[in-house]
C-alpha cells in the first residue's frame, strides 16, 4: 500500500497514556479516565493509547491500582475504539529482559484483556529483541506495529532507518511507527524520512512525535505531505511541551482539505474541557521542565524522562542541579555508544548522569543497569562504547554480543512458584515478574487490605506557579547573609531525638546534615536516620539518598576492598555500595527497605 495519494488522516490520541506520562509523571488515576470514556469512544479515533510505557509501573508503585484491572475497565468503557499499548520488546514493561515464555504470556494476556494494537520497540533498535514479541502479537491475531526509535547521532542515518523498517516488515509488522520520543525531528528531516519509508515498505507509516522542541506539529504536516496518514496527538488539555501536538489543532489544520480527519471539533472541545479540570487535580506534579524548549535538540531528553527526572531530582533534594544533569546526559550517552533515549535506556543514561553530578565525580558510582548494559545485557549498542568507562564498570569481564534472551531460561513456572498464594491469576504472576519486590509488596498489601495510594499533594501558588506541599518535598527559602542571597532547600529525611529534628539542608544541590531545635513534635517515619557519621575508611556509606534493596554481608564476614556489601535503589536504579578496605564486618546498621542518606555509617569493617 502506497500512502502518497491524498486521503483522510487517522488520529491516535494518547491522553490516557503518554499525555499524562509526559506532563504529570504518569499520575492520572483510572477514576479520572472512566467518566469521559463514552465521549472519547464516540469520536472515531483510529485508536486510543491507554496502556504500557510507565503506566504499569506507576499503577503499582504509586497509585496502588491493578494495571490489569485498569485495562479491563477501559476496554469495557471504550467498546468501539481500538486500544493501543506501548511494549518494550523483550523488556515488556519492566527494566530487564525476560525469557521468551514470559514475553509470550504477557502479550497473550494483554490481548485477552483488551489490547488491539501493540507498538513494539527496542531501546537500542536491536531488532533481535523484537522477534519474540512480534511473533506473539501475530499469534494473538492482533496488530503488530514495528517501531523505529528516532534519534540523532553520528551513526543514525536515514538509510539505517529504512533498512530497519524493511526488516520489521519481514518480521510481520502490520505497520511501521517512527517514535520520536525526544522531539528531535525537524520538519524537513521528517518529510525526507517518511518519503523514504513510504517508498521502501508497503505498510502504513505512523508518526509519534513529542512537541518538546516546538516542531512536532510542523513535522506532522510535512509527514502527511510525504505520505504518512497516521499521527499521534493529545487532547489539548494535556498537549504541548513534552507531550504531543494538540488533537484539536491538528484536526482543525486538515479540515476542508483532502486530508480531513472527519473528527468533530465541538465534541473534541468538550473532552478537552473535561481534562482541563482533571489536570488541576494533579497540579503538584507539574514541572517547569516539561514546557516547550528547543534545547532538547542538545540534550535529547524525552518528555516522560524530563518529568520523571525532575521528580526524582526533587526526591534527592537536588532539583536545583537538574541543568547540570541535562548537560551531562549527552556525555553519558556518547560514552554508552549513542543509545536512543527511551525507556529503559533513558532511565539508565539519565540516572547515571544524575549520579555523576550528585557524587561530584564522573562514574564514581555506577548503577547495576549500566554494568548490565555494558556487558551486553540489553543488546548491541548502536556504536562503540567508551573503553575506559567499560573497564571501570565491568573490568575484564567478557561482553556477550548475542541476543540477551537466548541466555534466559524459561521463567513462568519459577515465577508462579515464587509468588505462590499471593497470585490470583496469571496476570498477578506477570505483575510480579515486572517488578519482583514492588509487585510482591503490592500483592501482599492487596491480600492484607492495606493498600493505600500515595496522597495527591495540594499545590499552592508560589511566584506565579504552583508547587507541591507534601511530606518529603523540599521547603525553599532565600536567606540573606552579609548582603548575599542564598537559595536554600530543606527536607526532613532523618530521625528526631527529643525535641531535635535532623534535616538535610541543600546548598548548591549538595546535602549537609543540620540539627534544628523543633518547637513542635516530630514523628519519625520509616526506619531511617539515627546512624553515626562516617569517619573512617572502614565505615561504608552511600553517595546518594536511597533505599536498601539488599544486604550482601553479615557480621563476622570477611570482605575484600571493592567488594559489594549493599545494594541501594535511587531514582529506580540499583547501585552496589562497595567496601573501601579489606577486613571483617564488625557491624551492619541497615536492613532491606531502610532509607539511607549520604554520610551515614551503614556497615562497619575493621
VOKOLFI-966260 format. One record per atom (N, C-alpha, C): x, y, z. Coordinates in steps of 0.1 Angstrom, whole numbers, plus 5000, padded with zeros to 4 digits. Layout:
N
XYZ
...
***
This chain:
606
500949885000
500050005000
500950125000
500750214990
501550334990
500650454995
501050525005
500250625011
500450765005
501150774994
501450904989
500250984984
499150914979
498050994974
497251054986
496651174984
495851234995
494751144999
494551135012
493451065018
493351105033
492251065039
492051115053
493151075063
493451165071
494451145082
493851075093
494450975099
493950895110
494650945123
493850965134
494351015146
494350915157
495550895164
495550815176
495850915187
494950915197
495051015208
495750945220
496651015227
497550955237
497251015251
496151085253
495851145266
495851055278
495350925275
495250835286
496550755289
497550785282
498850725285
500050825284
500450855272
501650935271
501451085274
500251135273
500051275277
500351295291
499751215300
500051245315
501351185319
501851085312
503251035315
504251155312
504051225301
504951325297
504851455306
503751485311
503451615318
503351595333
502851485338
502451465352
503051345358
504251295353
504951185359
504051065360
503051045350
502250925349
501250905361
500751015367
500051005379
498551005377
497951025365
496551025364
495950885368
494850895376
494250775381
493150725372
492750595373
491750545365
490450615367
490150655380
488950715383
488750845376
489750905371
489651035363
489651005348
489750885344
489650845330
488250795326
487650715335
486450655331
485250745328
485150855335
483950945333
483851005319
485051015312
485051075299
485150975287
485150845291
485450745281
484250735270
483050755274
481950745265
482150855254
482550975257
482751075247
483951045239
485050995245
486250955237
485850855227
485050755231
484750645223
483850685211
483150795213
482250845202
482950925191
484250965194
484951055184
485250985171
485650865171
486050795159
487550795157
488350795168
489750785167
490250655160
491350665153
491950535148
492250445160
492750505171
493050425183
493250515195
493150465207
493450535219
494650465226
495650535228
496750465236
496450475251
496350365257
495850355271
496750285280
497750215275
498550125284
499950115280
500750055288
502150045285
503050155290
504250165285
505150275289
505350265304
505150375311
505350385326
504050365333
502950345327
501650345334
501650215343
502150105339
502149985346
502950005359
504150065358
504950095370
504250185379
503750295374
503050395382
501850345390
501050265383
499850205389
500250125402
501350045401
501749955412
502550035422
503450115418
504350185427
503650295435
502850385428
502350505434
500850495437
500050455427
498650465427
497950345434
498750235436
498250115442
496950065435
496950075421
495950025413
496449895406
495549805403
495949695395
495949735380
497149735374
497149785360
496349695350
496149575354
495349485345
493849525347
493449555359
492049605361
491849735354
492849825354
492649945346
492349915331
493149825326
492949785312
491549725309
491149635318
489849575317
488749685317
488949775327
487849885328
487849975316
488950005310
489050095298
488450015286
488749885285
488249805274
486649805275
486149795287
484649795288
484049935285
484850035289
484250175287
484550225273
485350165265
485650205252
485450095241
484250045241
483949925232
484149955217
484050075213
484050105198
485350155193
486450165201
487650215197
488850115199
489650095189
490850005192
491750065202
492249985211
493050025222
494549985219
495450075222
496850055218
497750065231
498849995230
499849995241
501250005235
502150055244
503550065241
504249955248
504949865241
505649745246
507049755243
507949735253
509349755251
510049615247
509449555237
510049425232
510349325243
511549285244
511949185253
511949235268
511949365269
511849435282
510449435288
509449415279
508049425282
507749565288
507449565301
507149695308
508049705320
509049615321
510049625333
511349685328
512349655336
513649725333
514749625330
514349495327
515349395322
514749315311
515549225305
515049135295
514449015302
513348965296
512648855302
512748735293
512648615298
512648495290
511448495280
511648425269
510648425258
509248385263
509248285273
507948245277
507148355284
507848435292
507248545299
506748645288
507548675278
507148775268
505848725261
505848595257
504648535250
503448545259
503548505272
502348515281
501948655283
502848745284
502448885287
501648945275
502148915263
501448965251
500048895250
499948765253
498748695252
497748755262
498148775274
497248825284
496848965281
497749045276
497449185272
496349185261
496549095251
495549085241
494149045246
494148945255
492948895260
492248995269
492949085275
492449185284
492049315276
492349325263
491749435256
492649515246
493949475245
494849555236
494649505222
494449595213
494349565198
495549585190
496249695194
497449735186
498649745196
499749665192
500949665200
502049745193
502449855199
503549925193
504749875200
505549795193
506749725198
508049785194
508849815204
510149885201
511249825210
512449855206
513649825215
514449955216
514849975228
515550105231
516850125223
517450015219
518750025211
518450005196
517149985192
516849945179
517549815175
517849735185
518349605182
517149515179
516849485166
515649425162
515549275167
516649215171
516649085177
515749085189
515649195196
514949205208
513449225206
513049235193
511549245190
510949115185
511849025181
511348905174
510248825182
510548795194
509548715202
508248785204
508348915208
507148995210
506249005197
506949035186
506249045173
505548915170
506148805171
505548675168
504348655177
504548695190
503448665200
502248755196
502448875192
501348965188
500648905176
501348855166
500748795154
499948675158
500548595167
499848475172
498548505179
498448625185
497248665192
496148715182
496548735170
495648785160
495448945161
496449005167
496349155169
497349225159
497249355159
498049435150
499449465156
500449415149
501849435153
502449555146
502749655154
503349775148
504849785152
505649755142
507149765144
507549905145
508549935154
508850075157
510350105156
510550225150
511950275149
512050385159
512950375168
513250485178
514150585171
513650705169
514350815162
515350885171
516550895167
517450985174
518551035165
519351125169
520351185161
521751155167
522651105159
523951075163
524851055151
526151035153
527051015141
526650885134
525950785140
525750655134
524350635130
523350725133
521950715130
521750785117
521550715106
521350775093
519950725087
519550805077
518250765070
518250625064
519450595058
519550465052
519450355063
519950375075
519850275086
518450265090
517650375091
516250365095
515450285084
515750315071
514950245061
515250095061
516550055064
516849915064
516149845076
516049915087
515349865099
513849845096
513249935089
511849925085
511649805076
512449785067
512349665058
512449535066
513349535076
513549415084
512249395093
511749495098
510449485106
509349435098
509149475086
508149425077
508349275074
509649235073
509949095071
509549015083
509649075095
509249015108
507749005110
506949065101
505549055102
504849185106
505549295106
504949425110
503849465101
502649495108
501449545100
501549695097
502449765104
502649905102
504049935108
504550055104
505850105109
505550235117
506050245129
505950375136
507350435138
507350565135
508550645138
508350705152
509150665161
508950705175
509950815179
509550945178
510451055181
510151095196
510651025205
510351035219
510951165225
511951225219
512551345225
512151475217
511451465206
511151575199
512251625190
513051535185
514251575177
514051595163
512851545158
512651555143
512451705140
512951745129
512651875123
511851855111
511051955106
510051935096
510651875083
511751925078
512251875065
512951735067
513551715078
514151575081
512951475081
511851515087
510651425088
510151395074
510051495065
509551475052
510451375044
511751395045
512651315038
512651165043
512551155057
512551015062
511250945059
510051015060
508850955057
508750915042
509251005033
509150975019
510050845016
511150835022
512050725020
511350595025
510650605037
510050485042
508850445034
508050545029
506850515021
507250445008
508450485002
508950424990
509550284993
509950255005
510650135008
509750015013
508650055019
507849945025
506349965021
505649855021
504249855016
503249845028
503549915039
502649915051
502550055055
501450095062
501250225067
502350275076
502650405075
503650475083
502950555094
503350545106
502750625117
503850715123
503450835127
504450925133
503950955147
504850925157
504750965171
505851065174
505451185176
506451295178
506051375190
507051395199
506751485211
507051625207
506251715214
506351855210
507351935217
508251865224
509251935233
509952045226
510452035214
511152135208
510352245201
508952215201
508052305194
507952285179
508552175174
508552145160
507652035156
506951965165
506251845162
505051865152
504251965154
503151985146
503652025131
504752095130
505252125117
505751995111
506351915119
506951785114
505751695109
504651695117
503451615113
502951665099
502851795097
502451845084
503351795073
504651805075
505551755064
505451605062
505151535073
505051385072
503751355064
502651425066
501451405058
501651435044
502351545041
502651575027
503551465020
504351405028
505251305023
504651165022
503451145027
502751015025
502350945038
502650995049
502250945062
500750975064
499950885069
498550905071
498050885085
498950855094
498650825108
499550905118
498950985126
499751065135
499151045150
500051065159
499651065173
499551205178
498451235185
498151365190
497651355205
497451465212
496951455225
495851565227
494751535233
493751635237
494451765242
494051875238
494752005241
495052025256
494251975265
494451995279
495751935284
496251835277
497451765280
498451765268
498351865260
499151875248
500251975250
501251975241
502252075241
503452035250
504452115250
505652095258
506151955255
506451875266
507051745264
506051645260
504751685259
503651595254
503651595239
502551615233
502351595218
501551715212
501551725199
500651825193
499251805197
498551915198
497151915202
496251845191
495351755196
494451685187
493551785180
492951875188
492051975182
492752065171
494052105174
494752185164
495052115151
495451985152
495751915140
494451875132
493351855140
492151825133
491751955125
491852065132
491552195125
492452225113
493652185114
494652215104
494252145091
493652025092
493351945080
491951955075
491152035082
489752055078
489652115064
488752065056
488452115043
489652095033
490451995036
491551955027
491351805023
492151755014
492051615011
492451525022
493051585033
493551505044
492551515056
491351575054
490451605065
490251475073
490351485087
490251375096
488751335098
487851425095
486451395097
486051395112
486851435121
486551435135
485851565139
485051565149
484151675153
484851765163
485251885159
485951975168
485152015180
483852025179
482952065191
483051955201
482951825197
483051715206
484451705212
485451735204
486851725210
486951835220
486351955218
486452065228
485852025241
484751955241
484151905253
485051815261
485751735254
486751645261
487951725266
488351815259
489451905263
489051975276
487852025277
487352095288
487352005301
486951885299
486951785310
488351765315
489351745306
490651715311
491351835316
490951955313
491552075319
491252075334
490052035337
489652025352
490451915359
490651805352
491351695357
492851735360
493351805351
494851845352
495051925365
494052005369
494252085381
494452005393
493751885393
493951795405
495351755407
496151745396
497451695396
498551805395
498151925398
499052035396
500352025404
500351955415
501551935423
502651855415
502251785405
503251705397
503651785385
503151905383
503651985372
505152025374
505852045363
507252075364
507552175353
508452275356
508852365346
509652305335
510152185338
511052115328
510252035318
508852045318
508051985308
507552085298
507952205298
507552305289
508252295275
507852365265
508452365252
509852425254
510852355249
512252405250
513052345238
513452435229
514252385217
515552335221
516052355233
517352305237
517352155239
516152085237
516151945237
516951895225
517151975215
517951935204
519451915208
519751965220
521051945225
521051835235
520151835244
520051725255
519551595250
518551595241
517851485236
517151405247
516551475256
515851415267
514351405264
513751275264
512351265260
511451325271
510151345267
509251415276
509051345289
508651215288
508451135300
509651135309
510851125303
512051125311
512251265318
511951375311
512051505317
511251515330
509951485329
509151505341
509551405352
509851285349
510251185359
511651225365
512551275356
513851305361
513751425371
512851525367
512651635376
512151595390
511151495390
510651445402
511651375410
512551295403
513551215410
514651305416
514951415409
515951505414
515351585426
514051605426
513451665437
513451575449
513251445447
513351355458
514751345464
515751375456
517151375460
517551515466
516551605467
516851735473
517851815464
517751795451
518751855442
518151905429
516951945430
516251995418
517052115411
517752195420
518452305415
519652265406
520052135406
521152095398
520752015385
519452025382
518951945371
519551995358
519852125357
520552175344
521952105343
522652085354
523952015353
523751875348
522651815352
522351675347
522051675332
521251775328
520951785314
522251795306
523151875311
524451895304
525251765304
525051685314
525851565315
525251445306
523951455304
523351345297
523951315283
524251415274
524851385261
526251315263
526951355273
528251295275
528151145279
527251115288
527050975292
526550895280
525650955272
525050885260
526150855250
527050945248
528250925239
529150805245
529350815258
530150705264
529550575262
528250565262
527550435261
527150395247
527750465237
527550425223
526350485216
525850605221
524750675215
523450595214
523050535226
521650475226
520550575224
519550545217
518350635217
517850655232
517350765235
516950785249
515450765250
515150635253
513750585255
513850475265
512850455273
512850355284
513250225278
514250145284
514850185297
516250255296
516650275283
517950345282
517950485287
516750555285
516650695290
516850695305
516350595312
516450585327
517950555330
518550465323
519850425326
520850535324
520750605313
521550725310
521250835319
520050865321
519650985330
520050965344
519850845350
520250825364
521750825365
522450765356
523950775357
524450915355
523850995347
524251135346
523951205359
522851185365
522451245378
523551205389
523851075389
524851025399
526251095396
526551115384
527851175381
527851315386
526751385385
526651525390
526551525405
525751445411
525551455426
526651395434
527451305429
528651255436
529851345434
529751435424
530951525422
532051455414
531851335409
532951265402
532251175392
532651185379
532051105369
532450955371
531350875371
531450735373
532050685386
531950775396
532450735410
531550615414
530250635412
529250525414
528650485401
528550365398
528050315385
526850225388
525650245382
524550165385
524650025380
523949935386
524049795381
523449785367
522549875363
521949875350
522949915339
523850015343
524850055333
525849935331
526149865342
527049755341
526449645332
525149615335
524449515326
524449555312
524249685309
524249735296
525549715289
526649745296
528049735291
528449585289
527749495296
528049355294
527249295283
526449375276
525649325265
524249285269
523849305282
522649255287
521349315281
521449425274
520349495267
520349475252
521449425247
521649415232
522849495228
522949505214
524049575208
523949725208
524849795214
524749945213
524949985199
524350105195
524450145181
525950175177
526750215186
528150255183
529050195194
530350215192
531350165202
531150245215
531350175226
531250245239
532650295243
532650385253
533950435258
534650325265
535850285260
536550175266
536950195281
537250315284
537650345298
536450335308
535350375303
534150365311
533750215313
533850145302
533549995303
534549935312
535849965312
536749905321
536549935335
536150065338
535850105351
534550035357
533650005348
532349945352
532449795354
533049725344
533049585344
534349515344
535449595345
536749535345
537049455332
537549335334
537849255322
536849145319
535649165325
534549065322
534249065307
533948945302
533648935288
532248995284
532149045272
530849115268
530149015258
528848995261
528048905252
527448985241
527748945229
527149015217
526048935211
525448845218
524248765212
522948835217
521848775213
520548815218
520448785233
520348885241
520348865255
519348755260
518148745255
517148655259
517548505256
518548485247
518948345244
519548285256
520048365266
520648305278
519748305290
518448335288
517548335299
516648215298
516648125308
515848005308
514448045310
513447955306
512047985308
511848015323
510948115325
510748175339
509448165345
508348135337
507048145342
506748045353
507247925352
506947825363
507647865376
508847915374
509647965386
508948085393
508448175384
507748295389
506448265397
505748165391
504548125397
504748055411
505847985412
506247925425
506648025435
507448125430
507948225439
506848315445
505948355437
504848445442
503748365449
503548235446
502748145453
501248205455
500848195467
499448215470
499048365468
500048455467
499648595465
499048625451
499348535442
498848555428
497448485427
496448565422
495148505420
495048455406
495848505397
495748465383
497148485376
497148455363
498448475356
498848625355
497848715354
498148855354
498948895366
498548845378
499348875390
500748825389
500948705384
502348655382
503148745373
502548795363
503248885354
503549025360
502649065369
502949185376
504149165385
504249055392
505349015400
506649005391
506548955379
507648945370
508249075366
507349175364
507749305360
508549375371
508149365384
508749435395
508649345407
509749255409
509649155419
509349205433
510149295438
509949345451
508749435452
508549525443
507449615443
506149535441
506249435432
505049355429
504649275440
505549215447
505249135459
504649215470
505249335472
504649425482
503249465479
503049495466
501649535462
500649415464
501049295459
500149185460
499849145475
500949155483
500749125497
499849235504
499949355500
499149465505
497649445501
497549405488
496149375484
495449265492
496249155494
495649045502
495349095516
496249175522
496049215536
495049335537
494649395526
493749505526
494449635531
495749645529
496549755534
497049855523
496549835511
497049925500
496550065502
497450155501
497050305503
497750375491
497050445483
497650515472
498350635478
499450675471
500150795475
499150915476
499251005485
498351115486
498651215474
497651275469
497851375458
498251505466
499451555464
499851675471
498951795467
498751885476
498052005473
499052105468
498652175457
499552275451
499152415456
500152485459
499952625463
500652725454
500152845452
500752935443
502052985449
503152995441
504453045445
505053115434
505153245434
505753325424
505153305410
503853285410
503153275397
503053135392
503653035400
503552895396
503152815407
502552695404
502152615415
503352525419
503352485432
504352395437
503752305447
504252185449
503652085458
503952125472
502952085481
503152095495
502951965501
503951885504
503751745508
505051705516
504851595523
505951535531
507051495521
508351535524
509451485516
509851585505
509051685502
509351785492
510051905498
511151945493
511952055499
511152175502
511352235513
510852375516
511952475512
511552575504
512552655498
512552795505
513752845507
513952985513
514953055506
514953185507
516053275503
516653335516
517853315519
518553365531
519553465527
519453585534
520353695531
521453685543
522753675539
523853675548
524853775543
525053885551
526053985548
525954035534
524654065530
524454125517
524354025506
524653895508
524553795498
523253715500
522553685489
521353595489
521653455485
521153365493
521353225491
520053145490
519853065479
518652985478
518952855486
518052825495
518152705503
516952615502
517152485502
516052385503
516252305515
515252275523
515352195535
514352085534
514751965537
513851845537
514151765550
513151725557
513251635568
513351495564
514451435563
514551295559
515251205570
515651265581
516351195592
515351175603
515951125615
515151105626
515251215637
514351215646
514351315656
514751255669
515351325678
515751285691
515251395701
514351355710
513851455719
513051565711
513551685713
512851795706
513751845694
514751765690
515551805679
515251715667
515351785656
515051715643
516251725633
516651605628
517751615618
517051635605
517551735598
517151765584
518351775575
518051775562
519151795553
518951925545
519952015546
519852145540
520752135528
520152185517
520752175504
521252315499
522552325498
523252445492
523952405480
523552465469
524152435456
523952285452
522852225457
522552095453
523151985461
524052015471
524751905478
524251915493
523751795498
523151795511
524251805523
523851885533
524651895545
523651865557
524151785566
523251755578
523251865588
522151915592
521952015602
520951975612
521151995625
520151965635
519552085640
518152095639
517452215644
516652175656
516552275665
515652265677
514252285672
513352185674
512052195670
511052235681
510152325678
509152375687
507852285687
507752205677
506652115676
507051975677
506151885678
506551745679
506951695665
507951605665
508351545652
508151395653
507351335644
507151195644
508051125634
508851035639
509750965630
508950875620
509350875608
508750785598
509750695592
509350575590
510250475583
511350435593
512450385588
513550325596
514850405594
514750515588
516050585585
516550665597
517750715595
518350805605
518850745617
519450835626
519950785639
521250715638
521950715626
523150645625
524350745626
525450685630
526650775632
527150825619
527950925620
528550995608
529850915604
529950875591
531150805586
532450895589
533450825594
534650905597
535950825594
535850705590
537050625587
536850545574
537950495568
537750415556
536950285558
536850235570
536150115573
534650145574
534250265574
532850305575
532250305561
531350215558
530750215545
529550305545
529450395535
528350485534
527950495519
526850565516
526350585503
526650725497
526650735484
526950865479
525650935475
524450865475
523250925472
522150875481
521150965485
520050915493
519250805485
518750705492
518050595485
517550495495
517150375491
516650275499
517550145498
517650075508
518449945508
517549845501
518149785490
517449675483
517949545488
519249535492
519749405496
520949435505
521149345515
522349345524
523149225520
524349235515
525149125510
526049065520
526249125532
527249075542
526549065555
527148995564
526648985578
527849005587
527549035600
528649055610
529548935610
530848955610
531848845610
532348805597
531648845586
532148815572
533448875569
534248805562
535448875556
535148935543
535649055540
535349125528
536649175522
536749195509
537849255502
537549395497
538549475496
538349605491
537749605477
536649685475
535949685463
534749585462
534649505472
533549405472
532249475475
531149435468
529849495471
529349435484
528849525493
528349485506
526849525507
526449615499
525049655499
524549685485
523249685483
522649735470
521649835474
521749955469
520750055471
520050095459
518850145460
518050195449
517750345450
518150415440
517850565439
517450595425
516350665424
515850705411
515550585402
515050475408
514550355402
515750265397
516950305400
518150225396
518850175407
519450055406
520149995417
521650015415
522350035427
523750065427
524449985438
525549925435
526349855446
527049955454
527049935467
527850005476
529049915481
530249955478
531349875480
532249905492
532949805497
533849825508
535149905503
535549995511
536750075507
538050005512
537949915522
539049845527
538749695528
539749615529
539549475532
539549455547
538849355552
538749325566
537549245570
537149255583
536049175588
534849275591
533649235588
532449315591
532249315606
532349435612
532149445626
530749465629
529949535621
528549565624
527849605611
526549575610
525749615599
524549695605
524449815601
523449905607
522149925599
522049845588
520849865579
520249735576
518949735572
518249615567
517549655554
517049555547
516349575535
515149665537
515049765529
513849855530
514249985537
515349995544
515750115551
516050225542
515750345546
516050465539
517450515544
518350545535
519750585539
520050715532
520950795538
521450915532
522950925533
523551015524
525051015524
525651055537
526750995540
527451025553
527150935564
526150855564
525750765575
526650645574
526950585586
527650455586
526650345585
526750275574
525850165571
526350035574
527650015572
528349895576
529749935581
530249865592
531549895598
532449775594
533649805589
534649705586
535949735593
536549635600
537849665607
538849555603
***
